[in-house]
Amino acid sequence: MVRPYPVFKLIISLVLTLLAGCEQRVNVFSIGFSYHKPEIVYIGTSGGGFYKSMDGGNTFNKTNEGLTSYNIVSIAVTPSLSSVIYTGTYGDSVYRSIDSGGHWNIANRGLDDNVGTQAVNAVIVDPVESKRVYVGTNHGIYLTTDGGSQWRDANMGMANRFVISLAFNPQSRSVILAGTNEGVYITTNSARQWRITSRETKEWAVNNVQFDPVNPKVIYAGTNKGVFKSTDLGAHWEERNNGLSTKFVSSISVDKKDPNIVYVGNNDGVYESKDGGESWQLLSQSPKSVLTVASHPLKNNTLFAGTMRGIYKKENQEEPWTLSNVQ
């Protein structure tokens, strides 16, 4: 049975309603990093738009010039050219910046008309072809090969699933995962054809999918039924919920340096596993209501948590969480 309103969409709608008009808090849905300058961090918020930090995430300033939608659901920084950024929004499709977020232009020609009135939940940029971009929407996956001037659907084998998360295989850019409202899908030929990884995943609303950065056959899925791990590229899955307080997982982040270290976010906070998901521990003084979690790709032991109360940063195990200044 198709689930037309998966949990992720309901979260967005609820947050937008509850926090409308709240001046002292920003709810953070997405986090992005420069691939070349570790001090540059980006966040996408509900209602406040796009923010940029030039000091490693201590202070964020709004950079919304050109945006007409301020509900930023997803962020993708171009790996080969960090000044080019794409954002997916709730309500107004895709925007592109070529100056590190200073100015924005809408880039939605060819996207389904319904996409612009709903959500672009995920954006990823090809690590080699800088103008090749994929987005996950309420009506499946779309692809551009010209930097967003023209989009076409890329849903063969998937139909129009509600796509919540996308991830490139770290060793083969033609292999892509898609987390949907009905399972985990995979393509091995750059979105020309999709198939479900395993039929058991059809019972999951998959909020986040992540590859192990070292072993490309290892996959994590954060779902409405907890964390699941596969060691054979999705053919088989095992539940990994030991120590989690709730099975609803909003986000997963695998450490880029040590893939045994994995973080998940849920309503109770940020959990850490040091054994590849075998067990989880709630990080001390963790913020609550976590919508997204991300480990810094260029700075060891630096972790960010986007929540319904703002963006939090943790430098290392010994240091406490700090609430960043969002202006």
N, C-alpha and C positions, 0 to 999 in steps of 0.2 A: 504493500500500500504506500503510495507516495505521500510524504509528509510535506504539505505546502508551506507550513510555517515552522521550520525547525527552531531549535532552542536559540541559536545564535541570533536569528532575526528577532525573536521575542525579547532577548536581552537588549538589543539596540532600541527597540520600540519603548521598552520599559524605562531604560536609562534616559532617553530623550524626554520622556514625559515627566519623570521624577525630578530631573535636574534642570528643566527649562527655567531660565531666569536666575539660576544660582550663580552669583558673581564671584564667590570666594573659592569655588571648586571647579576643576575641570576633570571630566572623565576621559581617560586616555585609552583609546582602542588600538593604537598602532605605534610602533617604535622603529626607527630606521637609523643606520649608521653610515658615515662616509667610509669608503673602502681605503682611503688614503690619508685621512686626517682624523686621528682618534679623538680629538677634542670636539668634533662636530657630531651632534646627535639630533635627531628629529623626532617629533611626536605628532600624532594626529588625534584630534579630540572631537568630542561631540558638542557642537554649538560654537566652540571657540576657533575651530579651524586648524591651521598648520602652525607649528612652533619649531624654532630652531635654537639650538644651544651651541655656543662657540667656546664654552669652557668645560667641556666634558660632561655636561648634563647637570651642572649645579644651577644654572639659570637658563630659562627659555624665554624667547621673545617671539611674538606673533609675526608671521610673514604671510599675509593673506592677499597681497595685491594680485588681482585678476580672478580670485575665487568668487563664485557666487553661491557655492554650497560650503558650509562650515562644519559639516559632519564628515570627518576624514576617517574612513574605516580601515584603509590599508595604505602602506607606503612601500615603494621599491626604489632603491638607489641603483643606478646603472653600475655594474661592477667594473667595467672598463673605462667609465667616464663618470666620476662621482658627482659632477656638477649637474648631471641630468637625472631628474627624479620624476617618478610617476606616483600619483595618488588616486586611490579609488574612494568614492564618496557614497554616502547614503543620501540619494535624492538627486544627484546631478552628474553621474557618470565618472569620467576619467579626466584628470588634469595633468599637464606636463610642465616642468620647469627646466630651463637650461642654465640657470644661474644659481644652483644650490638652494632653491626655494625662494629666491628674491622676488620673482614674478612668475605668474601662472597663466597658462592658456588651456582652454578646454580642448580635449582631443577625443572626440566621441563619434566621429563620422563612421557610419556603418554598424554601430552598435544597435542592437534591438531597441525599439522605442521604449519598451517596458523597463529596460535596464536603467535608464536615466531616472525613472521614478521610484526605483527600489534601491539596490545596493550593488556596488562593486566590492565584493568581500575580500578579494585577494588579487595581488599584482606581483608578477615576477618578471625580471628582465634577463634575457639570455646572457650568459657570462662572456660570450665571444662576439656575437652579433648584437651590437648595442641598440639597434633599432627593432629587434625582434622581442616583442612583449606579449605576455599572456595575462589575461584577467579572468577571474572566476566571479560569476554573477548569479543572480537569481534564476537565470535562464541558461545556464551552462557556461562554457568556456569560449572566449573570443581571442583572436590572435591578430596582431599587426606586425608587419615586416618593414614598415617605413616610419617607425617612431611615433605612431599614433595618428597619422593622417587618415588612414583607412583601416577599418577593422572588418574581420569576417568571423563567422562562427567556426569552431573547431571541436565539434561534439560527437563525431562519428563513434558509435559504440556506447555512448553515454546518454544520448537523448538530452533533454533539457533539465538535467539535475540542478538542484540548488548547490552551487559550489562555494565552499566556505574557506578552503585553504589549498594552496599550491606549493610544491617544493621540487627543486631540481635535484637529481642525483649528483653528488659532488664529483663523480668521476666520469659521468656521461650525460651531457646536456640534452641528449635526445630522450632520456628517461625522466619522466615527470610524474609526480604523484598528485592526486586531487582528492581532498577530503570533501565529502558531500553529505547531504541530508540522508542519504541511503548508501553509506559505505565508502570504502577507499578504492579509487580507480587508479589505473596506471597506463601510461603510454610509453612505448619504447622507440617510437618513430616521430618524435616532436609533434605530437597531437594530431597526427593524421588518423590514428585509430586508438580508441580507448577500450579497456576491458576492466571488469571488477577484479580486484586482487584475489578475493575469496568471498564466497557467498555468505559466510558468517558475518561479514562486515555490513551487510545490508540492514542489519538491525541497529546500526549505530548512526547517530548524528555526529559527524566527525568535525570537531571544531578546529583541530590543528593536526597537521602531519609533518614529520621531520625525519630526515635521513641522519644516520650516524655519519659524521664527517670523514671517518677513516675507513669503515667497512660499508660499502654501498649497498650491501644486502640487508643491512639492519635498518628497520623502520620503527618509529614510534607514532602512535595515534592517540590523541587526546579526545575523548568522546563524552557523550552523555552517560556512558556506562563505565567510565574510568579510563585508565591507561592500558593500551595494548601494545605488545612488542612482537615484531616479526624478525626472524633471522634469515629468511629465505625470500626476500623481496616481496613479501606479502602473501605468499602461498598459504602459510600457516601463521596463526597468531596465538599469543598467550597473554592472559590478563596479568597486569602488574600493578596491583592496588594495595599492597601491604604497607600499612602506615598512613594511608590517606584517610582523611576524615569524611570525605564525601566522594562519590564516584563521578560527579560532574566536573570535568576538567576543561577550562577555557583556553589554556595555552600550554605549549611545551617548548623548551629551549635546550638543545644539546650543546655542551661546552665544545668550542672549536679546538681546544688544545688537548683536552682529556675527555674522550667520548663516554667514559664511565660516569662522568658527572652530568646529570640531567636535572632540569628544573621544571616544575609544573606550577601553574597558577589555578586557584579555585576561589570560592567565596571565602574560605577561611584563611587564605594567605598563599605564600610561596613555599613549596616543598622542594627538598633537595634529595637526590639519590646519588650515592657515590659508588654504586655497584650496578650501574646500567639498568636501573629500574627494579631491581629485586626488592628493595625496601626504600621507604621514604621517611624523611623527618621534616617537621615544620621548622623553618628557619626562625631563629630567635627574633622576637619583636617584629615579626613580619606584618606588613600592611594587610588589610582585609579587602574583600571585594575586588580581587585581582582579575582584570580583563585580558591582560597580555603580559608576558614575561620574556625578557631577552637578555642573554649574556653578551657582553661586548666582544665583537670579533677580533679587536686589535689590542684590548687591554685585559690581561689575565685577572680573574677574580672580581671583575666589575659586573654587577648585575642591575638591571632595571626592571621595575614592576609598574605597569600602567594600571591604575585603579579608578574606582568611581570617586575618589577623593584627590586625584592628582597623580604625579609621577614620582616614584621613589627610587632611590639609588643606594646600592650597598657596595663599598669598595673591596672589602675582603671579609673573611670569616670573623675577624676580631672587631671590626667596626660596626656600629649600629646602622640601621636604615635611616636615611635622611630624606625629607620631603623637599623636592626641588622647587625653586622659585619660578613660577610660571606667570609671566607678565603680559 
